[in-house]
């Protein structure tokens, strides 16, 4: 089992920055991919960014590429999402995601609201 706890969401003005954190615990050695998804009201949950824990390769949604940066601290079992130049359309609940060979795990979500 893997547990994921997000933090760092909040309210920010357009153009500002936020950093989300996701602390993983439990069977973290089984995680192959970890990252972030988001879901805005009325929309489906969508990929934001993920990182492969074995090789470190990253994957970004086109909409955030160059604007957001995903990174990890292996010693702390924590993954970060640095969000820059935030726009109102980035407003959503951001979910931490982790995938092992057998299943996926989700955090409880953290709200990010960008005011115009």
C-alpha positions in Angstrom: 0.0 0.0 0.0 1.0 3.6 -0.7 -0.3 6.7 1.0 0.0 10.1 -0.6 -0.5 13.4 1.2 -0.6 16.7 -0.8 0.1 20.1 0.6 0.8 23.6 -0.8 -2.4 24.6 -2.5 -4.1 27.9 -2.0 -5.3 31.1 -3.5 -2.9 33.1 -5.7 -3.2 36.0 -8.2 -2.7 35.4 -11.8 1.0 35.5 -12.7 2.0 34.2 -9.3 3.6 30.9 -8.2 2.8 28.0 -6.0 4.7 24.9 -5.1 2.8 21.7 -4.3 4.2 18.9 -2.3 3.2 15.2 -2.2 4.7 13.0 0.5 4.5 9.3 -0.2 4.7 6.7 2.5 4.2 2.9 2.7 5.5 0.7 0.0 7.2 3.5 -1.9 9.9 1.2 -3.4 7.1 -0.2 -5.6 6.3 3.2 -7.2 7.3 3.4 -10.9 5.7 6.7 -11.7 4.6 9.6 -9.5 3.1 12.9 -10.3 0.1 15.2 -10.6 -3.3 15.3 -12.2 -5.9 18.1 -11.8 -9.6 18.4 -12.1 -11.5 21.6 -12.7 -15.2 21.9 -12.1 -17.2 20.2 -14.8 -14.0 18.7 -16.4 -12.4 15.3 -16.4 -9.3 14.7 -14.4 -6.3 15.4 -16.6 -2.6 14.8 -16.5 -0.4 17.6 -15.4 3.1 16.1 -15.0 4.7 12.8 -14.0 8.1 11.6 -13.2 9.5 8.1 -13.6 11.1 7.0 -10.3 13.6 4.6 -12.0 15.1 6.8 -14.6 13.9 10.3 -13.7 12.2 11.0 -17.0 9.4 13.5 -16.9 6.2 14.0 -18.8 4.1 17.2 -19.0 0.8 18.2 -20.4 1.2 20.5 -23.3 -0.8 23.1 -21.5 1.8 23.4 -18.6 5.0 22.6 -20.4 7.5 25.3 -19.7 5.3 26.7 -17.0 5.3 24.0 -14.4 8.2 21.9 -13.2 8.1 18.5 -11.5 10.9 17.3 -9.2 11.5 14.8 -6.5 13.4 14.3 -3.3 14.1 10.6 -3.0 15.4 10.9 0.5 12.1 12.4 1.6 9.9 10.3 -0.7 8.4 13.6 -1.8 7.5 15.0 -5.2 7.0 18.6 -6.0 5.2 20.6 -8.6 6.5 24.2 -9.0 3.8 26.2 -10.8 4.8 29.5 -12.3 3.0 32.2 -14.2 -0.3 30.8 -13.0 -3.4 31.6 -14.9 -7.1 31.5 -13.9 -7.5 28.4 -16.1 -5.0 26.6 -13.8 -7.7 26.6 -11.1 -8.5 23.1 -10.1 -8.1 20.4 -7.5 -4.6 19.0 -7.9 -4.2 15.3 -7.1 -1.0 13.4 -6.4 -0.8 10.2 -8.3 1.4 7.1 -7.9 1.6 4.0 -10.0 3.0 0.7 -9.2 3.0 -2.4 -11.4 -0.2 -3.6 -9.8 -2.3 -0.4 -9.2 -2.5 3.3 -8.9 -2.9 5.5 -5.9 -4.4 8.9 -5.4 -4.0 11.6 -2.8 -7.0 13.5 -1.3 -6.4 16.5 -3.5 -5.4 20.1 -2.8 -7.3 23.1 -4.2 -5.5 25.7 -6.3 -7.4 28.8 -7.1 -5.9 31.5 -9.4 -7.7 34.8 -9.3 -7.7 37.2 -12.3 
